[in-house]
Amino acid sequence: MLDRAITYNFEYDRKVRAGFIGCGGHAYRNIFPTFQYAPVDLISVCDLQPERAAAFARQFGARRAYTDHREMLAREPLDAVFVVAGYDEHHRPRYPQLAMESMQADVHVWIEKPPAASLAEVEAMRTVSRTTGRFVAVGYKKMFFPAIAKAREISQRPEFGQPTSLAIRYPQELPPLADRSDDRAMQGFLDHFFHPASIVQTIMGPVKTVSYQREPRTGGSVSTLTFASGAVATMHLAGSHSWSGPLERLEIVGEGAFVVVENGVNLRYYRPGARRGQGGYGRAASYIGADEASPVVWEPEFSLGQLYNKNLFLLGYLPEVLYFCECVLDNRPPQIANLDDTLAMMRWYECYRQPAGQIITIPAHRSGR
């Protein structure tokens, strides 16, 4: 999604007048620094700890610091607010209430994932969004990984054919069935489920049916998924994983072509038209095929001080923030990483509260876009 030269913050003619709720470690490392390259005029920040709010205001150039987000929303002329607030004392994401109060204060909202703990909370945010005309974008960063975005674009090319199957692996355990009504026990699964789920959602669309099996020693699981197109997929959540290796793997198969993303940055496109060597099976003397059908490989270099090899770019943080800002400035709802995507994935998430082995049909929903 970043196929153009980056504009630095001070070079923008128009900027989003933004507030920020939540001054924690993730926000400090990964969200605030993106404003160097996005059209953000940081008006104010808010945190329950006054010294932390003041420190963030000094560090990132906000004009004012607050400890009460309602006061900030009432007093500041904001276009949008960023929210990175984590979980409450009941182990549920704080985002639904903060997002709804922000929209009711007539500002657009960007929230981190996981956006909610239930379908009811997502529906409530959608209702407020429709009523106020303000929208919510969610920090599904993996939708904005350069490698994932490129894989998605490749999978939509006529030469690729329709995506027929997908396989994704990600390290995450699923608690025992008896614990899945406990928000505390499910916090880790809720927090990480949206990473692989958002990749599947952005490439294949909403899941139609789910069936899964769980391995009891480590909590690993394998899910079989189907889609309205007739395509199928597997999601392997590895409950036991070596952290010395790549974290994740994605493979999308089309009709005579496929694309693979390893470790979030290594992208390989196996183009259509390649043969298994000249001469036919049993007589081919070389595995080297024609140049026009050879694989295409992309991976970043880490020798130069470029933007594309920075964490903020490789991991999708700047692309997702920049996309949200452009939506705010143009007053157009986001087409991806929105509440419709959230509703579809939350319906999928809820399937894991049911026993393994059955085929669960997920009802379709009307788009609110």
C-alpha positions in Angstrom: 0.0 0.0 0.0 3.1 2.3 0.2 4.0 2.4 -3.5 5.0 6.0 -3.4 7.6 8.2 -1.8 6.9 9.0 1.8 6.1 12.5 2.9 7.5 13.7 6.2 5.1 15.1 8.8 6.3 18.7 8.4 5.8 18.6 4.6 2.0 18.0 4.8 -0.3 20.9 3.9 -3.3 19.2 5.6 -3.1 17.3 8.9 -5.5 15.4 11.2 -6.0 17.2 14.5 -5.5 14.2 16.7 -5.8 13.2 20.3 -4.3 10.1 21.8 -5.7 8.0 24.7 -3.3 5.6 26.4 0.4 6.3 27.0 1.9 2.8 27.3 4.9 0.9 26.0 3.3 -0.3 22.8 2.1 3.1 21.9 5.5 4.6 22.7 7.4 2.0 20.6 5.1 1.5 17.6 2.3 4.1 17.2 3.5 7.5 18.3 6.7 7.2 16.1 4.6 6.7 13.0 3.5 10.3 13.2 6.9 11.4 11.8 5.6 10.2 8.5 1.8 10.7 8.7 -0.3 13.9 8.4 -0.9 14.1 12.2 -1.1 17.3 14.2 -0.9 15.9 17.7 -3.0 18.2 19.8 -3.3 16.3 23.1 -2.6 13.0 24.9 -4.3 11.3 27.8 -3.3 8.8 30.4 -4.5 7.9 33.9 -1.0 8.6 35.2 -0.4 12.4 34.9 3.4 12.1 34.9 3.2 9.6 32.0 0.8 11.8 30.0 3.1 14.8 30.5 6.2 12.8 29.5 4.5 11.6 26.3 3.4 15.2 25.5 6.9 16.4 25.8 8.4 13.5 23.9 6.0 13.6 20.9 5.1 17.3 20.8 1.5 17.3 22.0 0.3 20.7 23.1 -1.6 19.5 26.2 -1.8 16.4 28.5 -4.9 15.1 30.2 -5.8 12.4 32.7 -9.5 12.3 31.8 -10.4 11.4 28.2 -13.9 12.8 28.5 -12.4 16.2 29.4 -10.0 16.0 26.5 -12.8 15.1 24.0 -15.0 18.0 25.3 -12.3 20.7 25.3 -10.2 19.9 22.2 -11.2 20.5 18.6 -10.2 17.1 17.3 -10.8 15.3 14.0 -9.7 11.9 15.3 -8.4 10.1 18.3 -6.0 7.2 18.6 -6.7 4.7 21.4 -4.2 2.2 22.8 -5.7 1.2 26.1 -5.4 -2.6 26.7 -7.6 -4.6 29.0 -9.8 -3.7 32.0 -9.9 -5.4 35.4 -12.2 -8.0 34.0 -9.7 -8.9 31.2 -11.8 -7.4 28.5 -10.6 -4.8 25.9 -11.4 -1.2 26.9 -11.9 -0.2 23.3 -15.7 -0.4 22.8 -16.6 2.2 25.4 -13.8 4.5 24.5 -14.5 4.3 20.8 -18.3 4.9 21.3 -17.6 7.9 23.6 -15.2 9.3 21.0 -17.6 8.9 18.1 -20.3 10.6 20.2 -17.9 13.5 20.7 -17.9 13.8 16.9 -14.4 12.4 16.2 -13.3 9.4 14.1 -11.4 6.7 16.0 -8.5 4.4 15.5 -8.3 1.6 18.1 -5.7 -1.2 18.6 -6.7 -4.8 18.5 -8.3 -6.8 19.9 -11.2 -4.4 19.5 -13.8 -6.1 21.7 -14.6 -9.3 23.6 -18.0 -10.0 22.2 -20.2 -9.7 19.2 -22.6 -7.4 21.2 -19.8 -4.9 21.7 -18.9 -4.8 18.0 -22.6 -4.4 17.1 -22.8 -1.5 19.6 -19.9 0.3 18.0 -21.4 -0.2 14.5 -24.7 1.3 15.8 -23.0 4.4 17.2 -20.9 4.7 14.0 -24.1 4.7 11.9 -25.8 7.2 14.2 -23.0 9.7 14.5 -21.5 9.4 11.0 -18.0 8.8 12.6 -16.0 5.7 11.8 -13.7 3.3 13.5 -10.5 1.8 12.1 -8.8 -1.1 13.9 -5.1 -1.8 14.2 -5.0 -5.0 12.2 -1.4 -4.4 11.3 -0.9 -7.6 9.4 -3.4 -6.5 6.7 -0.8 -3.7 6.1 2.4 -5.7 6.1 4.1 -4.8 2.7 4.6 -8.5 2.0 1.0 -9.4 2.9 -0.4 -6.5 0.9 1.7 -7.6 -2.1 0.6 -11.2 -1.7 -3.0 -10.1 -1.7 -2.5 -8.0 -4.8 -0.8 -10.9 -6.6 -3.7 -13.2 -5.6 -6.1 -10.9 -7.3 -4.3 -10.9 -10.7 -6.0 -12.6 -13.6 -2.8 -14.6 -14.3 -3.0 -16.0 -10.7 -6.5 -17.3 -11.1 -9.0 -17.4 -8.3 -7.5 -18.2 -4.9 -8.5 -21.8 -4.3 -6.8 -22.6 -1.0 -4.8 -21.0 1.8 -2.6 -22.2 4.6 -1.4 -20.1 7.5 0.6 -21.0 10.6 0.9 -18.8 13.7 2.1 -19.6 17.3 -0.9 -19.6 19.7 -2.4 -22.0 22.2 -6.2 -22.5 22.7 -7.3 -23.0 26.3 -9.3 -26.1 27.2 -13.0 -26.0 26.4 -14.0 -25.7 30.1 -12.0 -22.4 30.4 -13.3 -20.7 27.3 -16.1 -18.9 29.0 -13.5 -17.2 31.2 -12.3 -13.9 29.8 -9.1 -14.1 31.8 -8.3 -17.6 30.4 -9.2 -16.4 26.8 -7.2 -13.2 27.0 -4.1 -14.5 25.2 -6.1 -16.2 22.5 -8.3 -13.1 21.9 -5.2 -10.9 21.8 -3.4 -13.0 19.1 -6.3 -14.6 17.1 -6.8 -11.4 15.1 -3.3 -11.5 13.7 -3.7 -14.6 11.5 -7.5 -14.1 11.2 -7.0 -10.6 9.7 -4.6 -12.0 7.1 -7.3 -14.6 6.1 -10.0 -12.0 6.1 -8.2 -9.5 3.9 -7.2 -12.2 1.3 -10.2 -14.6 1.3 -13.0 -12.6 2.8 -15.3 -13.7 5.6 -15.2 -17.4 6.7 -18.3 -19.4 5.9 -17.7 -22.6 8.0 -15.2 -23.6 10.6 -14.2 -27.0 12.0 -11.2 -27.4 14.3 -9.3 -30.0 16.3 -7.2 -29.2 19.5 -4.1 -31.0 20.7 -4.4 -31.2 24.6 -0.7 -31.1 25.7 0.2 -27.7 24.3 -3.2 -26.3 23.2 -2.3 -26.3 19.5 -5.1 -26.4 17.0 -5.8 -26.8 13.3 -8.9 -25.3 11.8 -10.4 -26.1 8.4 -12.2 -23.1 6.9 -14.4 -22.6 3.8 -15.5 -19.5 2.0 -18.4 -18.3 -0.1 -16.2 -18.6 -3.2 -15.8 -22.4 -2.6 -12.1 -21.9 -1.5 -10.8 -23.8 1.5 -8.1 -22.9 4.1 -6.3 -24.2 7.1 -5.2 -22.2 10.1 -2.5 -24.0 12.2 -2.2 -22.3 15.6 1.0 -24.0 17.0 0.8 -24.3 20.7 4.4 -25.4 20.9 6.8 -23.3 18.9 10.6 -22.6 18.8 11.2 -18.9 19.1 14.5 -19.4 17.2 12.7 -19.8 13.9 10.3 -17.7 11.8 7.1 -16.8 13.6 4.6 -17.4 10.8 4.0 -18.7 7.3 1.4 -18.0 4.7 0.7 -19.8 1.4 -2.0 -18.8 -1.1 -2.7 -21.2 -4.0 -4.4 -20.0 -7.2 -4.9 -21.8 -10.5 -1.4 -22.8 -11.6 0.4 -20.3 -9.4 1.0 -19.7 -5.7 2.6 -17.2 -3.4 4.4 -17.7 -0.1 5.2 -15.2 2.7 7.7 -16.4 5.3 8.5 -14.5 8.5 6.3 -11.6 7.4 9.0 -10.2 5.1 10.2 -12.9 2.6 7.8 -13.0 -0.3 8.0 -15.6 -3.1 5.7 -15.7 -6.1 5.7 -18.9 -8.1 4.3 -17.7 -11.4 2.2 -19.7 -13.8 3.6 -21.4 -16.9 6.6 -23.1 -15.4 7.2 -26.8 -16.3 8.9 -29.5 -14.4 11.9 -29.4 -16.8 12.0 -29.9 -20.6 11.6 -33.5 -21.9 8.7 -34.7 -19.7 8.6 -36.8 -16.6 11.6 -39.2 -16.3 13.6 -37.4 -19.1 14.0 -33.8 -17.8 17.7 -33.1 -17.3 17.4 -29.7 -15.5 15.2 -28.1 -13.0 15.9 -24.6 -14.4 12.8 -23.4 -16.3 12.2 -20.5 -18.7 13.0 -17.0 -17.3 9.6 -15.7 -18.0 8.0 -18.3 -15.7 10.7 -18.3 -13.0 9.8 -17.5 -9.4 10.0 -13.9 -8.2 11.5 -13.3 -4.8 11.4 -10.1 -2.6 13.1 -9.5 0.7 14.4 -6.3 2.3 18.0 -5.3 2.7 19.2 -4.1 6.0 22.4 -2.3 5.1 21.1 1.2 4.1 19.2 3.7 6.3 16.0 3.3 4.3 12.5 3.6 5.5 11.4 0.3 4.1 13.6 -1.7 6.4 12.4 0.0 9.5 10.1 -1.9 11.9 7.4 0.8 11.6 7.1 0.0 7.9 7.8 -3.8 7.7 5.2 -4.5 10.5 2.5 -2.4 9.0 2.3 0.3 11.7 2.9 3.3 9.5 0.8 2.0 6.6 -2.2 1.4 8.9 -1.9 4.8 10.5 -1.4 6.6 7.2 -4.4 4.8 5.7 -6.6 5.9 8.6 -5.3 9.5 8.4 -6.1 9.6 4.6 -9.6 8.3 5.4 -10.2 11.1 8.0 -8.9 13.8 5.7 -11.1 12.6 2.8 -14.0 11.9 5.2 -14.5 8.4 3.8 -14.9 5.2 5.8 -12.1 2.7 5.7 -12.6 -0.2 3.3 -10.4 -2.5 5.2 -9.6 -3.0 8.9 -13.0 -1.7 9.8 -16.0 -2.8 11.9 -17.4 -5.0 9.2 -14.1 -7.0 9.1 -14.2 -7.0 12.9 -17.7 -8.4 13.0 -16.8 -11.2 10.6 -13.7 -12.2 12.6 -15.5 -12.0 15.9 -18.1 -14.4 14.6 -15.3 -16.7 13.6 -13.6 -16.2 17.1 -16.8 -17.2 18.8 -16.7 -20.6 17.1 -13.8 -21.6 19.4 -16.1 -21.5 22.4 -17.9 -24.6 21.0 -16.6 -28.1 21.2 -14.1 -29.4 18.6 -14.9 -31.6 15.7 -18.2 -30.1 14.5 -18.7 -28.0 11.4 -19.9 -24.6 12.4 -21.7 -22.3 9.9 -21.0 -18.6 10.4 -24.0 -16.4 9.3 -23.3 -13.8 6.7 -23.8 -10.1 7.6 -24.7 -7.0 5.7 -22.0 -4.6 5.1 -22.2 -1.2 6.8 -19.7 0.4 4.5 
